[in-house]
Amino acid sequence: MKLADLLKKVAFRYTSWFRPQYRYNTEPIQLATLICEIERLKETNGAIIEIGVARGLTTRFLCEHMKKSGITQTPYYALDTFGSFIQEDMDYEIDQRGRRKGQFTGHFGYNDFATWQKNFRDFPFVKAIQADCSTFDYASTAPIKLAFLDVDLYLPTQKALPMIYQNLVTDGIILVDDVQDGTMYDGAYQSYMEFCKQNGIEPQIIGNKCGIIRKLGTHSSKDNMDHECERMASANAAD
């Protein structure tokens, strides 16, 4: 047995180095829904935008699917501060939502815009944008057909949602992460619920923490879209 194989054998059996790990902060049902919606909307004109990308694990997962499925003409915008939370947003959580001072300090401070871009150089359809999602001009990426909003806190979610929705195509979809009450990041939950109420949208949460917003057209319905996703899932399983 080669030394490399022997070391792998020892590491697998007697250490935790080779233990399978789930490295995503998003739940499996969120990833599955995102893939399903990319497939459903692949013939629809419009961009995909992910807001709050951190290291880019979810970005890589989705872009790997797009590359292998030949969906490389669809622009994929990755929007982030590529740093920590905005101070105003953290202050709001402390002053208005009763969060502890320092609770959000230092989160995502490891990120670096240039390094992130370099890590995605094999995906030319990905365009990274360093900006505050609360003030970004979403019309510059319009039309948007799919958005994944994962910015955790109340203010950026509350400010970004109406701007994204305004630039969303008919039958497009927004997925909002961390829509879960009673958690550290339940500002996203509050913003999502408020937006749905203000716009007459029935809240729909998949899994434990993903809020869905669909921009339904005259001849479309949520049930029809859900059935289409189920149909595609069944077809892929049969293949």
N, C-alpha and C positions, 0 to 999 in steps of 0.2 A: 504493500500500500504506500502510495506517495505521501510524503510528509504533509503536504497541504491537505490531502484528504483525511489524514489521521487527525490533524488539528481541527478540521471541521467536525469530525466525528466526536471528538472530545468536547468541543465547544457546544455542540448541539445537545449532547447527552448530560453534560455536567455543569453547564453554565446557562445563564439567561440571555446570552448574546444573540442566539438564533431564535428566540421565542417570537412567535408571530405577534405583531403589534398593529393596532389601528391608529394611524397617525393623524386622522382628520378631526377637526373640531366640529365639522358638519356631520349630521347623522347619515347613515346609509340611505334612508328614504329621501333625504334631501338631494344627495348625489344622483340617485336613480331618477328623481323627478326632473332635475336639471338636464340630464341626458335625454330623457323622454321629451322634454320641451324643446331641446335643441333639434331633435329629430322631427318633431311635429312642425316646427317653424322653419325648417331648412330651405324651403322654397319661398318663404316670405321675405320680402325685401326689408332689411333692417339690420341693426348691429346688436351684438351682445355686450352688456356692460356689467362688470363686477366691481362693486364699490366696497372697499375694505378687503384687501387681498393678503395682508400680512406676508408670510414667506412665499405664498403662491402655491400651496399644496393643492387646494381646490382648483385653482387656475390651471395647474399642470394636468390634473386629472381630466378636466373638461377639454382642454386643448389637445391632449393626447387622443381623445375620442374624435374630435373634429378633424385632426390630421389623418387618422387612420380611416375615417369615413369619407374623406374627400371634401369636407365642408371648410375649405380654406379660403373661400372668397368672402366669407362673412367676417366683417371686422369685429375684433374682440378687444374692448377697451378695459384696461385694468387701472382703476382709479383709487388712489390712496395718498395720504400725506407722506407715506414712506418714512414715518417717524412715529412719535407718540401721539396721544390724543391732543386735540386743540384745547388750550387752557380755558377758554370760555365755556366749552362743553363740560369740562370737569368741574368748573366752578358752579355751573347750573346744577349738576348732580349733588353737590355738597350743599349749596345754599337753598335750593328749591325742592330737592328730592331726598334730603336727609342722609346722604351718603357720608361716609367717614373721610375726613381730609387725608389725602395721600393714598387713598384706595386705588386710584387709577394711575398714579404717577409711575413712570418708567415702563408702562406696558408698550410693547412693540418698538421700543427705542433702539433695538438692535438693527432695525431695517435700514436699508441703504438703496437709494433709487438706482444708482449706476449698477450696483451689483445685481439688483432685481432684473434690470433690463438685460444684463449679460446672461443671466440664467435662462432667459427666454429667447435667445437669439436664434434658436432652431425653429421658432414659431413666428414667421414673419407677419402673420396676420394679427399678432398681438401687439397692441400699442399701449404702453404704460403712460399714465398721466399722473403727475405729481400735483395734487391740488386738494383743497378743502371741499368736501362733497356738499357742504352747506351753501357755498357760493359759486360752485362750478356751473358753467353754462352748458346744460345738457342738450340744448339745441345744436351745439357743435358736433354732437355724436348722433343726432337724430337722422332718420327714424330709429327708434329703439324697439326691438321685438322681444328681448328677454333681459331682465335686470335681476341681479342677485345683490341685495343690499345687506351688508354685514358690518355695521359701524357701531353696534353695541349700545350707544348712549341715546338719551332722549332727544336732545336738540338736533344733532346731525340727521337722525332718522326722521324727525318731524319736519325738518326743512327740506330734506332731499326728496321725500316721497312725492309731494305734489309736483315737483319739477320733473321727476322721472315720468310720472303718470301722464303729464301734459305732452311729453314727447314719445309716449308709447303708442305703437301701432294698434289698430283694432285687432282683437284676438291675441294681443301680446300679453305677457305675464311678468309680474314682479314677485320675487321670493324674498321675504324678509327674515333674516336669521335672528335668533335669541328672543323670539316672541313667546316668552315664558314668564309668568308672573312670579313675584317673590324671589327673584334671583338677583345677583349682582348687576346684571345687565338688563333688568326689566324695564329700563327706559325705552328700549326697542318695542317691548310689549305695549306700553302705554301709547307710544306714538302710532303704532299699527292700529290699535283699537280706535283711537281718536280719528285717524284718517278714514277708516272704514265707516264709522258713524257719520262723519261729515259728508261723505260721498255716497251714502246709501248702499254700501257694499256689505254683503254678508261675510263676516270673518270666516276664514277657513284655515285651520291649522293642521298640517300634516306632521306625523311623528310627534315629538314632544315640544318642538320649538321653531317651527318654520311657518310663517304666515304667508298666505297666497293672496295675491290681488290680480284679478284678470280684467282686462278692458274689453268687455263683451260687445260685439257688434249686433246689428239688428237680427241677423239670422244665425247667430251663434249662441251657445249655452255652455255653462260649466260642465253639465252632465255629458254633453256631446264630446267636449275636449277630454274629459276624464276617460270616457269610453275609447276614444282614439288612442290615448296613452296605453290603455289596457290591451287594445288590439295590437299595437306595435310591440309591446312586451311579449305577447303571446307568439307573434310572428317570429321575433328574434329567438325565442326559446325553441320554436320548432326548427329553425335553421341550425 
